[in-house]
Amino acid sequence: MSTASVDLAQNESVKTGDCDNDFDFSKLPDKPRNLNMERQRSFDERSLVEASPRYSPWAENGQRHVDNESVFSPSRRSSFNTPRSLYGFEPHPMFAEAWESLRKTMVYFRGRPVGTIAALDNSDEKLNYDQVFVRDFVPSALAFLMNGEPEIVKNFLLKTLRLQSWEKKIDRFQLGEGVMPASFKVLHDPVRNTETLMADFGESAIGRVAPVDSGFWWIILLRAYTKSTGDSSLAETPECQNGMRLILALCLSEGFDTFPTLLCADGCSMIDRRMGVYGYPIEIQALFFMALRCALVLLKQDAQGKDLIERITKRLHALSFHMRSYFWLDLKQLNDIYRYKTEEYSHTAVNKFNVIPDSLPEWVFDFMPTFGGYFLGNVGPSNMDFRWFCLGNCIAILSSLATPEQSMAIMDLIESRWEELVGDMPVKVCYPAIESHDWRIITGCDPKNTRWSYHNGGSWPVLLWLLTAACIKVGRPQIARRAIEVAELRLAKDGWPEYYDGKSGRYVGKQARKHQTWSIAGYLVAKMMLEDPSHLGMISLEEDRQMKPIVKRSSSWTF
């Protein structure tokens, strides 16, 4: 196993953000309004701000005041250093416990907080659960931003950016310059009294796969930090601008691809083991789309940025059309695929990917409701993965890769298939599980990914924050509230497990770590976002009207 370590400069400067004083108040309304809970209306960014109780009316000079009594600030935290309810009632007892647990996971480098470790469970060999993972830190970062504590997020962004510049080799092959680490660890030398960082770019991972999603999450988190604090100075630094360009250069490079989607290996994202998600997995495509849209906002319009912005814009148009047209599945589209002709050779072919109708799994016909739909797990030559993946579909909603109609249909599907997708513990990472012969072939007989366990149909509490954010954006917060209530019945009592097993998620995962940080942070973010929907603005993007293709709809949809 090869590792990289470096002794960073002792006097490296890290500036702290001032969350309370850097908000952009230019779009705030005359007064806060109550949430519109109607089923058919989604929240745009303006209505989210209007829904927030955090702002006072306009001042006489036309500028917005911040009501310091209603903003999350240290002076309003509870005895566990956590925010009190904005609506005058104390949060669930789990809330204080979760904040206390989250703070115990904080990692410091030379006196400054730089992230949170993956888990606090010391009952077994640590493996890599004592490291700071890029993807795992995202819900923790959002929780700290929502609580008015941007320093740890800023430090994390700067440290991972520094790690990006390291030479990255696996055996004798050098990785692309823009690859972000999967994780890093702070090493303490008590003899020399020094601290160094050790990063993993995939050389230590199962299967030795580089994390494709790390760079996307980094850009998304940089935008969330900028949106939350109102401080654009970090994103405008030459280092951050160059870091974004390097990440995007990896994704926008020309090759043999005939599709605008990204071709990926198995195990390059949250599902970091062999699970048949190689090719064009929905999780990577949705994160790619969201990162591109965030980069458009963050990149400078200078000589280097203009050319890249033009390439991003062209790719976004092609990617949105491709995903909305070919990855989308509803009852009508399922029926069309069922009736496909094969071996079509012309530009007028209907079955563009030559999908064989006999390859459709039997379960999908019962799973698909009359009202509803979702983005497929994967689409490629003669291949459609009909599994439902939570993260990809939620990110599709938050990034507006999904049209408003598609977003509503995804929520319809979740409500219609509540027992399958939520059950006794939210939320299924994918549905359904792979079993028997398919499991042996697709996973390579992976003992950790047996049916209804871990990545193979397991239930992951961390996904609660993504589900909540998507529900709020679509205007269906009651779905999120119901899911949170389900989680509150057991999550803390069970010790905040990493995942749950079983068809309905009744059992703590057979190899699940307890006190999993992103399970804790995911719950906190879900609760804070539901309480104050204006937080959604840092992780949500509104639809670009210029990217609206003609999307096939089920005639049974009613909105």
C-alpha positions as CSV (number, residue, x, y, z in Angstrom):
1,M,0.0,0.0,0.0
2,S,1.5,3.3,-1.0
3,T,0.6,6.5,1.0
4,A,1.5,10.1,0.6
5,S,2.3,12.4,3.4
6,V,3.6,15.9,3.8
7,D,4.5,18.3,6.6
8,L,2.4,21.4,5.7
9,A,3.7,24.8,6.5
10,Q,3.3,25.6,10.2
11,N,2.2,29.1,9.6
12,E,-0.4,28.4,6.9
13,S,-3.1,31.0,7.2
14,V,-6.7,29.9,7.5
15,K,-9.3,32.6,7.7
16,T,-12.5,32.1,9.5
17,G,-15.8,33.1,7.9
18,D,-18.3,35.4,9.5
19,C,-21.6,33.7,8.8
20,D,-23.8,36.2,10.7
21,N,-22.5,39.3,8.8
22,D,-22.1,38.0,5.2
23,F,-25.6,37.1,4.1
24,D,-26.8,38.4,0.8
25,F,-30.0,40.2,1.6
26,S,-30.8,41.5,-1.8
27,K,-33.6,39.1,-2.5
28,L,-35.4,39.0,0.8
29,P,-39.1,39.7,1.0
30,D,-41.0,42.3,2.9
31,K,-41.9,39.9,5.7
32,P,-41.7,36.2,6.4
33,R,-44.5,34.0,5.2
34,N,-45.7,30.7,6.3
35,L,-44.8,27.6,4.4
36,N,-47.0,26.7,1.5
37,M,-47.6,23.0,2.0
38,E,-49.6,22.4,-1.1
39,R,-48.7,19.2,-2.9
40,Q,-48.3,20.7,-6.3
41,R,-46.1,23.7,-5.5
42,S,-42.3,23.5,-5.3
43,F,-40.0,25.9,-3.4
44,D,-37.7,28.1,-5.4
45,E,-35.0,30.0,-3.7
46,R,-37.0,33.1,-3.1
47,S,-39.9,31.2,-1.5
48,L,-37.4,29.4,0.7
49,V,-36.1,32.6,2.0
50,E,-39.6,33.9,2.5
51,A,-40.4,30.8,4.5
52,S,-37.5,31.4,6.9
53,P,-38.1,33.1,10.3
54,R,-34.5,34.2,10.4
55,Y,-35.0,37.7,8.9
56,S,-36.6,40.9,10.2
57,P,-38.6,43.3,8.0
58,W,-36.9,45.9,5.8
59,A,-35.2,48.8,7.6
60,E,-36.0,52.4,6.8
61,N,-33.0,52.7,4.5
62,G,-34.2,49.8,2.4
63,Q,-31.6,47.3,3.8
64,R,-32.4,44.0,5.4
65,H,-31.7,43.6,9.1
66,V,-30.7,40.3,10.6
67,D,-32.7,39.4,13.6
68,N,-29.9,38.3,15.9
69,E,-32.4,36.7,18.3
70,S,-33.5,34.3,15.6
71,V,-30.2,33.4,13.9
72,F,-28.3,30.3,14.8
73,S,-25.5,31.7,16.9
74,P,-23.4,30.6,19.9
75,S,-25.5,32.7,22.2
76,R,-28.6,30.7,21.4
77,R,-27.2,27.2,21.6
78,S,-28.4,24.8,24.2
79,S,-26.3,23.2,27.0
80,F,-24.8,20.9,24.4
81,N,-23.7,23.8,22.3
82,T,-26.5,23.2,19.8
83,P,-29.1,25.5,18.3
84,R,-32.4,25.9,19.9
85,S,-35.6,25.8,17.9
86,L,-36.5,28.9,15.9
87,Y,-40.2,28.3,16.6
88,G,-40.0,28.4,20.3
89,F,-40.1,24.7,21.2
90,E,-37.2,22.4,22.2
91,P,-36.1,19.9,19.5
92,H,-36.2,16.1,19.9
93,P,-33.9,14.9,22.7
94,M,-31.9,13.1,20.0
95,F,-31.0,16.4,18.5
96,A,-28.8,17.5,21.5
97,E,-27.3,14.0,21.7
98,A,-26.5,14.1,18.0
99,W,-24.7,17.5,18.3
100,E,-22.7,16.2,21.2
101,S,-21.7,13.1,19.3
102,L,-20.8,15.1,16.1
103,R,-18.4,17.4,18.0
104,K,-16.6,14.4,19.4
105,T,-15.7,13.3,15.8
106,M,-14.0,16.6,14.9
107,V,-10.4,16.3,13.7
108,Y,-7.8,19.0,14.3
109,F,-4.6,19.8,12.4
110,R,-2.2,22.1,14.2
111,G,-5.0,23.4,16.4
112,R,-7.5,24.1,13.7
113,P,-10.6,21.9,12.9
114,V,-10.3,20.3,9.5
115,G,-13.0,17.7,9.3
116,T,-14.8,14.8,11.1
117,I,-13.7,11.2,11.2
118,A,-16.0,8.6,9.6
119,A,-17.0,6.8,12.9
120,L,-16.3,6.8,16.6
121,D,-16.9,3.1,17.1
122,N,-13.8,1.5,18.7
123,S,-15.3,-2.0,19.1
124,D,-13.3,-3.5,16.2
125,E,-10.3,-2.8,14.0
126,K,-10.5,0.8,12.8
127,L,-9.7,0.1,9.2
128,N,-10.2,3.5,7.6
129,Y,-13.1,4.7,9.8
130,D,-10.7,7.0,11.7
131,Q,-10.0,9.1,8.5
132,V,-11.8,12.2,7.2
133,F,-13.6,11.2,4.0
134,V,-14.6,13.9,1.5
135,R,-18.0,12.5,0.8
136,D,-18.7,11.6,4.4
137,F,-17.8,15.1,5.6
138,V,-20.5,16.8,3.4
139,P,-23.4,16.4,5.8
140,S,-21.2,17.3,8.7
141,A,-20.1,20.5,6.8
142,L,-23.7,21.4,6.1
143,A,-24.7,21.0,9.8
144,F,-21.8,23.3,10.8
145,L,-22.8,25.8,8.2
146,M,-26.4,25.8,9.3
147,N,-25.2,26.3,12.9
148,G,-23.2,29.4,12.0
149,E,-19.8,27.6,12.2
150,P,-18.1,27.9,8.8
151,E,-14.5,27.7,10.0
152,I,-14.2,23.9,9.9
153,V,-15.7,23.9,6.4
154,K,-13.3,26.5,5.2
155,N,-10.3,24.7,6.7
156,F,-11.5,21.4,5.1
157,L,-11.8,23.0,1.7
158,L,-8.3,24.4,1.9
159,K,-6.7,21.3,3.2
160,T,-8.2,19.0,0.6
161,L,-7.3,21.5,-2.1
162,R,-3.7,21.4,-0.9
163,L,-3.8,17.5,-1.0
164,Q,-5.0,17.7,-4.6
165,S,-1.6,19.1,-5.7
166,W,0.2,16.0,-4.4
167,E,1.7,13.6,-6.9
168,K,-0.7,10.6,-7.1
169,K,0.5,7.2,-8.1
170,I,-0.9,3.7,-7.9
171,D,1.9,1.2,-8.6
172,R,3.6,2.8,-11.5
173,F,0.7,4.7,-12.9
174,Q,0.2,8.4,-12.2
175,L,-3.4,9.7,-11.7
176,G,-4.8,12.9,-13.2
177,E,-3.7,16.2,-11.7
178,G,-7.2,17.1,-10.7
179,V,-8.1,14.0,-8.7
180,M,-9.3,14.8,-5.2
181,P,-8.5,12.4,-2.3
182,A,-11.0,9.9,-1.0
183,S,-9.9,10.6,2.5
184,F,-7.1,11.9,4.7
185,K,-5.7,11.3,8.2
186,V,-3.8,13.4,10.6
187,L,-0.7,11.6,11.9
188,H,0.7,12.7,15.3
189,D,4.4,12.1,16.1
190,P,4.7,12.4,19.9
191,V,8.5,12.1,19.8
192,R,9.1,14.9,17.3
193,N,5.9,16.7,18.3
194,T,4.8,17.2,14.7
195,E,1.6,16.6,12.8
196,T,1.4,15.5,9.1
197,L,-1.3,14.6,6.8
198,M,-1.7,11.2,5.0
199,A,-4.0,11.1,2.0
200,D,-5.6,8.2,0.1
201,F,-6.4,8.7,-3.6
202,G,-7.7,5.2,-4.1
203,E,-4.4,3.3,-3.7
204,S,-5.7,2.0,-0.3
205,A,-9.3,1.5,-1.3
206,I,-11.0,-1.8,-1.9
207,G,-10.5,-2.5,-5.6
208,R,-8.0,0.4,-5.9
209,V,-10.5,2.8,-7.6
210,A,-10.0,6.5,-7.5
211,P,-13.0,8.4,-6.1
212,V,-14.8,10.1,-9.0
213,D,-17.3,11.8,-6.7
214,S,-14.8,13.5,-4.4
215,G,-14.1,16.4,-6.8
216,F,-17.8,16.9,-7.4
217,W,-18.6,17.0,-3.7
218,W,-15.7,19.5,-3.2
219,I,-17.2,21.9,-5.8
220,I,-20.7,21.5,-4.4
221,L,-19.5,22.1,-0.8
222,L,-17.5,25.2,-2.0
223,R,-20.7,26.6,-3.4
224,A,-22.6,25.7,-0.2
225,Y,-20.0,27.5,1.9
226,T,-20.2,30.6,-0.4
227,K,-24.0,30.6,-0.4
228,S,-24.3,30.1,3.4
229,T,-21.7,32.8,4.4
230,G,-22.1,35.2,1.6
231,D,-18.3,35.2,1.4
232,S,-17.1,34.7,-2.1
233,S,-13.5,35.5,-1.4
234,L,-12.5,31.9,-0.8
235,A,-13.9,30.7,-4.1
236,E,-12.3,33.6,-5.9
237,T,-8.8,32.8,-4.7
238,P,-6.4,31.6,-7.5
239,E,-6.0,28.3,-5.6
240,C,-9.7,27.5,-5.6
241,Q,-10.1,28.6,-9.1
242,N,-7.3,26.4,-10.3
243,G,-8.6,23.5,-8.2
244,M,-12.0,23.7,-9.9
245,R,-10.4,23.9,-13.4
246,L,-8.3,20.8,-12.7
247,I,-11.3,18.8,-11.6
248,L,-13.4,19.9,-14.5
249,A,-10.5,19.3,-17.0
250,L,-10.7,15.6,-16.0
251,C,-14.4,15.4,-16.8
252,L,-14.6,17.6,-19.9
253,S,-11.6,16.1,-21.7
254,E,-12.3,14.8,-25.2
255,G,-12.2,11.1,-25.9
256,F,-14.1,8.4,-27.7
257,D,-17.4,9.0,-25.9
258,T,-20.6,9.3,-27.9
259,F,-22.6,10.3,-24.8
260,P,-22.3,13.4,-22.6
261,T,-22.4,11.1,-19.5
262,L,-19.2,10.1,-17.6
263,L,-17.9,6.6,-18.1
264,C,-16.9,5.2,-14.6
265,A,-15.5,2.1,-13.0
266,D,-17.4,0.1,-10.3
267,G,-16.7,1.4,-6.7
268,C,-15.9,5.0,-7.6
269,S,-18.5,6.7,-5.4
270,M,-20.6,6.0,-2.3
271,I,-21.1,2.4,-3.5
272,D,-17.4,1.7,-3.3
273,R,-17.5,-2.0,-3.9
274,R,-18.4,-4.1,-6.9
275,M,-22.2,-3.7,-7.4
276,G,-22.7,-3.6,-11.1
277,V,-22.7,0.2,-11.3
278,Y,-19.9,0.5,-13.7
279,G,-20.7,2.4,-16.9
280,Y,-22.8,5.5,-16.5
281,P,-24.2,5.3,-12.9
282,I,-26.9,7.8,-12.0
283,E,-25.1,8.9,-8.8
284,I,-22.1,10.1,-10.8
285,Q,-24.1,11.7,-13.6
286,A,-26.3,13.7,-11.1
287,L,-23.3,14.8,-9.1
288,F,-21.5,15.7,-12.3
289,F,-24.4,17.8,-13.5
290,M,-24.7,19.6,-10.1
291,A,-20.9,20.2,-9.9
292,L,-21.0,21.7,-13.4
293,R,-23.8,24.1,-12.5
294,C,-22.1,25.1,-9.2
295,A,-18.9,25.7,-11.2
296,L,-20.7,28.1,-13.5
297,V,-21.5,30.3,-10.5
298,L,-18.1,30.0,-8.9
299,L,-15.7,30.4,-11.8
300,K,-14.4,33.8,-12.7
301,Q,-15.1,35.3,-16.1
302,D,-11.4,35.8,-16.9
303,A,-9.3,34.5,-19.8
304,Q,-9.0,31.0,-18.3
305,G,-12.5,30.9,-17.1
306,K,-14.4,32.0,-20.2
307,D,-13.4,29.0,-22.4
308,L,-14.2,26.6,-19.6
309,I,-17.5,28.2,-18.9
310,E,-18.4,27.8,-22.6
311,R,-17.5,24.1,-22.5
312,I,-19.5,23.6,-19.3
313,T,-22.6,25.3,-20.8
314,K,-22.5,23.1,-23.9
315,R,-22.0,20.0,-21.7
316,L,-24.9,20.9,-19.4
317,H,-27.3,21.2,-22.3
318,A,-26.2,17.9,-23.8
319,L,-26.2,16.1,-20.4
320,S,-29.6,17.4,-19.3
321,F,-31.2,16.3,-22.6
322,H,-29.6,12.9,-22.5
323,M,-30.5,12.2,-18.8
324,R,-34.1,13.5,-19.1
325,S,-34.7,11.7,-22.3
326,Y,-33.0,8.3,-21.8
327,F,-32.6,7.7,-18.1
328,W,-36.1,8.7,-17.2
329,L,-38.6,5.8,-16.5
330,D,-42.3,6.1,-15.8
331,L,-45.3,3.8,-16.7
332,K,-45.5,5.0,-20.3
333,Q,-41.8,4.7,-20.9
334,L,-41.7,1.3,-19.3
335,N,-44.5,0.2,-21.6
336,D,-42.6,1.6,-24.6
337,I,-39.5,-0.3,-23.7
338,Y,-41.5,-3.5,-23.2
339,R,-42.7,-3.1,-26.9
340,Y,-39.3,-2.1,-28.3
341,K,-38.1,-3.5,-31.6
342,T,-34.4,-4.5,-31.7
343,E,-31.6,-4.3,-34.2
344,E,-32.6,-0.9,-35.5
345,Y,-30.0,0.7,-37.6
346,S,-30.6,4.4,-38.6
347,H,-30.9,7.8,-37.1
348,T,-34.6,7.3,-36.7
349,A,-34.2,4.3,-34.4
350,V,-36.5,4.4,-31.4
351,N,-34.6,1.8,-29.4
352,K,-31.4,3.9,-29.5
353,F,-29.4,1.6,-27.1
354,N,-30.7,-1.7,-28.5
355,V,-32.2,-2.8,-25.2
356,I,-33.7,-6.3,-25.5
357,P,-37.2,-6.2,-24.0
358,D,-36.7,-9.7,-22.6
359,S,-34.0,-8.3,-20.3
360,L,-36.6,-6.3,-18.3
361,P,-36.7,-7.7,-14.8
362,E,-40.0,-8.9,-13.6
363,W,-40.0,-6.9,-10.4
364,V,-40.1,-3.5,-12.2
365,F,-43.6,-4.1,-13.6
366,D,-45.0,-4.3,-10.1
367,F,-42.7,-1.7,-8.6
368,M,-43.7,1.0,-11.1
369,P,-46.8,2.8,-9.8
370,T,-49.5,4.4,-12.0
371,F,-48.3,7.9,-10.8
372,G,-44.6,8.3,-10.5
373,G,-41.2,7.7,-12.0
374,Y,-37.5,7.8,-11.4
375,F,-34.1,8.0,-13.1
376,L,-32.7,4.6,-14.0
377,G,-29.5,3.4,-12.3
378,N,-27.5,3.1,-15.5
379,V,-28.0,3.3,-19.3
380,G,-25.5,2.2,-21.9
381,P,-25.2,0.0,-25.0
382,S,-27.8,-2.8,-24.6
383,N,-28.0,-2.1,-20.9
384,M,-30.5,-0.6,-18.6
385,D,-30.1,-0.9,-14.9
386,F,-33.7,-0.6,-13.6
387,R,-32.7,-0.4,-9.9
388,W,-33.8,2.7,-8.0
389,F,-30.9,4.6,-6.4
390,C,-31.7,7.1,-3.7
391,L,-28.7,9.4,-3.9
392,G,-28.8,9.9,-7.7
393,N,-32.5,10.6,-7.7
394,C,-32.3,13.1,-4.8
395,I,-29.4,14.9,-6.3
396,A,-31.3,15.0,-9.7
397,I,-34.0,16.9,-7.9
398,L,-31.7,19.3,-6.0
399,S,-29.6,20.1,-9.0
400,S,-32.7,20.5,-11.2
401,L,-31.5,17.8,-13.5
402,A,-35.0,16.5,-13.0
403,T,-37.7,18.8,-14.4
404,P,-40.4,19.9,-11.9
405,E,-42.7,17.3,-13.3
406,Q,-40.1,14.6,-12.9
407,S,-39.3,15.8,-9.4
408,M,-42.9,15.5,-8.4
409,A,-43.1,12.0,-10.0
410,I,-40.1,10.8,-7.9
411,M,-41.9,11.9,-4.8
412,D,-45.0,10.1,-6.0
413,L,-43.0,7.0,-6.3
414,I,-41.5,7.3,-2.8
415,E,-45.0,7.7,-1.3
416,S,-46.4,4.9,-3.3
417,R,-43.5,2.5,-2.5
418,W,-43.0,3.7,1.1
419,E,-42.6,0.2,2.6
420,E,-40.1,-0.8,0.0
421,L,-37.9,2.4,0.0
422,V,-38.3,3.6,3.6
423,G,-39.9,0.8,5.7
424,D,-38.6,0.6,9.2
425,M,-35.5,2.8,8.6
426,P,-34.9,5.4,5.9
427,V,-33.6,5.2,3.2
428,K,-32.8,2.3,0.9
429,V,-29.5,3.0,-0.9
430,C,-30.9,1.1,-3.9
431,Y,-33.9,-1.1,-4.6
432,P,-34.3,-4.0,-5.1
433,A,-31.4,-6.2,-3.8
434,I,-29.5,-8.5,-6.1
435,E,-30.0,-12.1,-5.2
436,S,-28.9,-15.7,-6.0
437,H,-27.1,-16.2,-9.3
438,D,-27.1,-12.5,-10.1
439,W,-25.5,-11.7,-6.8
440,R,-22.7,-14.2,-7.4
441,I,-22.0,-12.8,-10.9
442,I,-22.4,-9.1,-10.3
443,T,-20.8,-8.7,-6.8
444,G,-18.3,-11.6,-7.2
445,C,-19.9,-13.3,-4.2
446,D,-19.1,-10.3,-1.9
447,P,-19.9,-11.4,1.7
448,K,-20.6,-7.8,2.8
449,N,-23.1,-7.1,0.0
450,T,-25.4,-10.0,0.5
451,R,-29.1,-9.4,-0.3
452,W,-30.7,-6.5,1.6
453,S,-27.4,-5.6,3.3
454,Y,-24.9,-2.8,3.0
455,H,-24.9,-1.4,-0.6
456,N,-27.1,-4.2,-1.8
457,G,-30.5,-2.9,-0.7
458,G,-29.3,-1.8,2.7
459,S,-31.0,1.2,4.5
460,W,-28.7,4.1,5.1
461,P,-29.7,6.8,7.6
462,V,-27.3,9.4,6.1
463,L,-29.6,9.5,3.1
464,L,-32.2,11.2,5.3
465,W,-30.8,14.6,4.7
466,L,-30.9,14.2,0.9
467,L,-34.5,12.9,1.0
468,T,-35.5,15.8,3.3
469,A,-33.8,18.4,1.0
470,A,-35.5,16.9,-2.1
471,C,-38.9,16.8,-0.3
472,I,-38.7,20.5,0.7
473,K,-37.7,21.6,-2.8
474,V,-40.6,19.8,-4.4
475,G,-43.0,21.2,-1.7
476,R,-43.7,17.9,0.0
477,P,-42.1,18.4,3.4
478,Q,-44.6,16.0,5.0
479,I,-42.8,13.1,3.4
480,A,-39.5,14.1,5.0
481,R,-41.2,14.7,8.4
482,R,-42.7,11.2,8.3
483,A,-39.3,9.7,7.4
484,I,-37.6,11.6,10.2
485,E,-40.2,10.3,12.7
486,V,-39.5,6.8,11.6
487,A,-35.7,7.3,12.1
488,E,-36.2,8.8,15.6
489,L,-37.8,5.7,16.8
490,R,-34.6,3.7,16.7
491,L,-31.5,5.5,15.4
492,A,-30.1,6.9,18.6
493,K,-31.2,3.8,20.7
494,D,-29.3,1.6,18.2
495,G,-26.1,3.7,18.5
496,W,-26.3,5.6,15.2
497,P,-25.4,2.7,12.9
498,E,-23.8,3.1,9.5
499,Y,-26.6,1.1,7.8
500,Y,-29.5,-1.4,8.5
501,D,-30.2,-4.8,6.9
502,G,-33.3,-6.6,5.9
503,K,-36.0,-5.9,3.3
504,S,-37.6,-3.2,5.5
505,G,-34.4,-2.2,7.3
506,R,-35.4,-3.7,10.7
507,Y,-32.0,-5.0,11.7
508,V,-28.7,-3.1,12.5
509,G,-26.3,-4.0,9.7
510,K,-24.2,-7.2,10.3
511,Q,-21.0,-5.3,9.8
512,A,-22.3,-1.8,10.5
513,R,-20.1,0.5,12.6
514,K,-21.8,2.3,15.5
515,H,-21.6,6.0,16.0
516,Q,-21.2,6.6,12.3
517,T,-20.6,10.3,11.8
518,W,-22.6,10.8,8.6
519,S,-25.6,9.0,10.1
520,I,-25.5,11.6,13.0
521,A,-24.9,14.5,10.7
522,G,-27.5,13.4,8.2
523,Y,-30.1,13.4,10.9
524,L,-29.0,16.9,12.1
525,V,-29.2,18.4,8.6
526,A,-32.6,16.9,8.0
527,K,-34.0,18.3,11.2
528,M,-32.5,21.8,10.8
529,M,-33.5,22.0,7.2
530,L,-37.1,21.0,7.9
531,E,-37.2,23.5,10.8
532,D,-35.8,26.3,8.6
533,P,-36.3,25.6,4.9
534,S,-34.1,28.6,3.9
535,H,-31.1,26.4,4.6
536,L,-32.0,24.5,1.4
537,G,-30.6,27.4,-0.7
538,M,-27.0,26.3,0.0
539,I,-27.6,22.8,-1.5
540,S,-30.3,23.4,-4.1
541,L,-30.2,24.9,-7.6
542,E,-33.2,26.2,-9.5
543,E,-34.1,25.0,-13.0
544,D,-32.3,26.7,-15.9
545,R,-35.2,27.4,-18.4
546,Q,-32.8,27.1,-21.3
547,M,-32.2,23.4,-20.6
548,K,-35.7,22.2,-21.1
549,P,-35.9,19.3,-23.6
550,I,-39.1,17.7,-24.7
551,V,-39.6,15.0,-22.1
552,K,-41.9,12.1,-22.7
553,R,-44.6,12.0,-20.0
554,S,-47.0,9.4,-18.8
555,S,-50.5,10.2,-19.9
556,S,-51.6,9.2,-16.4
557,W,-49.7,12.0,-14.7
558,T,-51.9,14.6,-13.1
559,F,-50.5,17.8,-11.5
